[in-house]
Amino acid sequence: MQLKRREFLRCSALGVGAVIAGARFAGAAEPAAASFDPYEKVALGGSGLKVPRFCLGTGTNGWQRKSNQTRLGQRGFTALVRGAHERGVRLFDSADLYGTHPCLVPALKGIARSDYFIVSKIWWAHGGLPESERPDADVVVPRFLKELQTDYIDLLLLHCVTAAKWPQELRRQMDLMVKLKEKGTVRALGVSCHSLKALEAAIDEPWVDSVHARINPYGMAMDGSPEKVLPVLRKLHASGKGVVGMKLIGAGELRHDEERRDASVRFVLQSGCVDVLNVGCESLDEVDDFAARVRQVPRRTA
């Protein structure tokens, strides 16, 4: 029998029910040593990458090479990225769709390339970008490298896959991306998924090193209810894929709801199947707030 939503949140041993019932941001009783560290480096599945748990997203409301982060202007964008780096953020999520490649260059100027990780994404679908053409991966990635002024991209994704047969439909691009990986211009490959069927298709696809997936305990901006998405993420993780969680703050809907933000952070961290938390903070106050909430979540013990 399928558990009802309330029973799922209570019985899944993720502690969300306890948080919603009253465990507030500053009220965790567990010792700090047993809590999560937002800046701790973790293995991204079997990709070979070891990256910080907290990833700074730069694509809030990203479209047509603009996002809320680029709308801060270069000065504001630089202050956000450098301030985040000073706090311990070393992983930055970008994309052609967001227009954040050229903004990252001045923001990270003077910082050794070995001291940060870059995620980028290829927008292969119609719409979303100013131009109508969609050149192949072996054409767009050299442009990405030039825009980012780097010799390599740590994690390169196919952006926003939705079809159940995406591994067949996008095989040409996948094969080209493998060649880039073999050359060393890309270190790991993956997809950002925007449907449950696309997530399921990634489980047994050996090409996939890592998956960006939407997850929170409320089903906000997700590919299905938590009851349906979480088992798929567990299978992905068990198969050796890295899992990067998106939409933890419900695409911003939880920005002013402290109780449910706490519940969401706890839910995702204690799921045991999400390696990295990708959050599109728009200010350093939000970076500090999210990091503090991560530190309040106790690690689960056997």
C-alpha positions in Angstrom: 0.0 0.0 0.0 1.4 3.4 -0.9 2.0 5.6 2.1 0.1 8.7 2.4 2.1 11.9 2.2 2.2 12.6 5.9 3.1 9.0 6.7 5.9 9.1 4.1 7.5 12.2 5.6 7.1 10.7 9.1 8.2 7.1 8.3 11.0 7.7 5.8 13.4 8.3 8.8 14.4 11.6 7.3 13.3 13.6 10.3 11.2 16.1 8.3 8.1 15.6 10.4 10.1 16.4 13.5 11.4 19.6 11.9 7.9 20.7 10.7 6.5 19.9 14.2 8.8 22.4 15.8 12.6 21.8 15.4 13.6 25.4 14.5 16.8 26.7 12.9 18.7 27.2 16.1 17.1 24.5 18.1 19.0 21.3 17.1 20.2 19.4 20.2 22.8 17.3 18.5 26.5 18.2 19.0 28.1 20.3 16.3 30.7 17.6 15.5 27.9 15.3 14.4 26.4 17.9 12.0 27.0 18.5 8.3 29.6 20.9 7.0 28.4 22.9 4.0 32.0 23.3 2.7 33.2 19.7 3.2 34.4 18.1 0.0 32.4 15.0 -1.0 32.7 12.4 -3.7 30.4 13.1 -6.6 29.4 9.5 -7.1 31.9 7.6 -9.1 32.8 10.6 -11.3 36.3 11.0 -9.8 35.4 14.5 -8.7 35.5 15.5 -5.0 33.6 18.8 -4.6 32.2 20.9 -1.9 28.7 20.0 -0.6 27.4 23.5 -1.1 27.3 24.7 -4.7 26.5 28.3 -5.6 23.9 28.4 -8.4 24.0 31.3 -10.8 20.9 30.7 -12.8 17.9 31.8 -10.8 15.2 32.6 -13.4 17.8 31.9 -16.0 16.7 32.4 -19.6 18.1 34.1 -22.8 21.5 34.4 -21.1 20.3 36.3 -18.2 19.5 35.4 -14.6 18.8 37.0 -11.2 22.5 36.7 -10.5 23.6 38.5 -13.7 21.0 41.1 -13.1 23.0 42.1 -10.1 25.5 43.6 -12.6 29.1 42.6 -12.8 30.0 44.4 -9.5 27.2 42.7 -7.6 27.9 39.3 -9.3 31.6 39.6 -8.4 30.9 40.5 -4.8 28.6 37.5 -4.5 31.0 35.0 -6.0 34.1 36.2 -4.3 32.4 36.6 -1.0 31.1 33.0 -1.3 34.6 31.8 -2.2 36.0 33.5 0.9 33.5 31.6 3.0 34.4 28.3 1.5 32.3 27.9 -1.6 34.4 26.2 -4.3 31.7 24.9 -6.7 29.9 27.2 -9.1 27.0 26.1 -11.3 26.8 28.0 -14.6 25.2 27.5 -18.0 25.0 29.0 -21.5 21.3 29.6 -20.8 22.2 31.8 -17.8 24.8 33.9 -19.5 27.1 33.6 -16.5 30.3 32.3 -18.2 31.8 35.8 -18.9 30.6 37.1 -15.5 32.6 34.4 -13.7 35.9 35.4 -15.2 36.3 38.8 -13.4 34.6 37.4 -10.3 37.3 34.6 -10.0 40.2 36.7 -11.2 43.4 36.0 -9.3 42.1 32.8 -7.8 44.0 29.6 -8.8 41.9 27.5 -11.2 42.7 24.5 -9.0 40.9 26.2 -6.1 37.4 26.1 -7.6 35.1 23.8 -9.7 32.9 24.9 -12.6 29.7 23.2 -13.8 28.3 24.3 -17.1 25.4 23.1 -19.3 24.7 22.8 -23.0 21.3 24.1 -24.0 20.4 21.9 -27.0 16.6 22.5 -27.2 14.7 25.1 -29.3 14.1 28.5 -27.6 15.9 29.8 -24.5 18.8 31.4 -26.3 18.8 34.5 -28.5 20.0 32.6 -31.6 18.1 29.8 -33.3 21.1 27.6 -34.2 22.2 24.8 -31.9 25.8 23.8 -32.9 27.1 20.5 -31.7 28.9 20.0 -28.5 32.3 20.0 -30.2 31.5 23.5 -31.4 29.9 25.1 -28.3 32.3 23.7 -25.7 35.3 25.5 -27.2 33.3 28.7 -27.0 32.5 27.9 -23.3 36.2 27.4 -22.6 37.0 30.8 -24.2 34.2 32.6 -22.3 35.3 31.0 -19.0 39.0 31.5 -19.8 39.8 28.0 -18.7 41.3 24.9 -20.2 38.7 22.6 -18.8 35.2 22.3 -17.3 34.8 20.1 -14.3 31.2 18.9 -15.0 29.4 19.4 -18.3 25.7 18.6 -18.5 23.1 18.3 -21.2 20.6 20.9 -19.9 17.0 20.2 -19.1 16.4 16.7 -20.5 12.8 15.6 -20.3 12.2 12.6 -22.6 12.3 9.0 -21.4 14.5 8.2 -24.5 16.9 11.1 -24.2 19.9 8.7 -24.2 18.9 7.6 -27.7 17.7 11.0 -28.9 20.9 12.9 -27.7 23.4 10.1 -28.4 25.3 12.2 -31.0 25.9 15.0 -28.5 26.8 12.4 -25.8 29.4 10.8 -28.1 31.0 14.2 -28.9 31.1 15.0 -25.2 32.9 11.7 -24.5 35.6 12.8 -26.9 36.0 16.1 -25.1 36.3 14.2 -21.8 39.0 12.0 -23.4 40.9 15.1 -24.4 40.7 16.4 -20.9 38.7 19.6 -21.6 35.8 18.1 -19.6 36.3 16.1 -16.5 32.8 14.6 -15.9 29.6 14.3 -17.8 25.9 14.3 -17.0 22.4 15.7 -17.3 20.0 18.0 -15.6 16.7 16.2 -15.5 13.2 17.8 -15.6 11.0 14.8 -15.7 10.7 11.6 -13.7 11.1 9.5 -16.8 14.3 11.3 -17.7 15.6 10.7 -14.2 14.8 7.0 -14.5 16.5 6.7 -17.8 19.8 8.0 -16.2 20.0 5.1 -13.8 21.3 2.5 -16.2 23.0 4.9 -18.6 26.8 4.3 -18.3 27.5 7.6 -20.0 26.1 9.5 -17.0 28.6 10.5 -14.2 26.3 12.9 -12.4 22.7 14.1 -12.4 21.1 17.4 -11.4 17.7 16.6 -9.9 15.0 18.7 -8.3 14.2 17.6 -4.7 12.5 19.0 -1.7 9.9 17.6 0.7 7.0 19.6 -0.8 7.1 18.7 -4.5 7.7 22.3 -5.4 9.1 22.8 -9.0 9.8 19.0 -9.0 9.3 16.1 -11.4 6.8 14.4 -9.1 6.0 14.0 -5.5 8.9 13.3 -3.0 7.5 9.8 -2.6 8.1 9.1 -6.3 11.3 11.1 -6.8 13.3 10.0 -3.8 13.4 6.2 -4.7 14.7 7.1 -8.1 17.4 9.3 -6.6 18.4 6.4 -4.3 18.7 4.1 -7.3 20.8 6.7 -9.1 23.1 7.1 -6.2 23.4 3.3 -5.6 24.3 2.9 -9.3 27.3 5.1 -8.7 26.0 8.4 -10.2 26.6 11.7 -8.5 23.5 13.4 -7.4 23.2 17.2 -7.3 20.0 18.5 -5.6 18.2 21.5 -7.1 15.2 23.5 -6.0 15.8 22.9 -2.3 14.2 26.3 -1.6 11.3 25.5 -4.0 12.6 27.8 -6.8 12.6 30.6 -4.2 9.1 30.0 -2.8 10.6 29.1 0.6 12.8 32.1 0.8 10.8 33.7 3.6 9.6 30.5 5.3 12.2 29.6 7.8 10.5 26.5 9.2 10.0 24.9 5.8 13.5 25.9 4.7 14.9 24.0 7.7 12.7 21.0 6.9 13.8 21.0 3.3 17.6 21.2 4.1 17.2 18.4 6.6 15.1 16.2 4.3 17.7 16.4 1.5 20.8 16.0 3.6 19.5 13.1 5.5 18.2 11.3 2.4 21.6 9.7 2.0 21.4 10.0 -1.8 22.1 13.6 -2.5 25.8 14.6 -2.7 25.7 18.3 -3.5 23.2 21.0 -2.7 22.9 23.5 -5.5 21.3 26.8 -4.3 20.9 30.0 -6.3 21.7 32.5 -3.6 21.3 36.1 -4.6 23.2 37.7 -1.7 25.9 36.8 0.8 23.3 36.9 3.6 21.5 34.0 1.8 24.9 32.2 1.5 25.5 32.6 5.2 21.9 31.6 6.0 22.0 28.5 4.0 25.4 27.4 5.3 24.2 27.9 8.9 21.1 25.8 8.2 23.2 23.0 6.8 25.3 23.0 10.0 22.2 22.5 12.1 21.4 19.2 10.5 22.7 16.2 12.4 24.3 13.4 10.4 22.4 10.2 10.7 24.0 7.4 12.6 23.7 3.7 11.8 
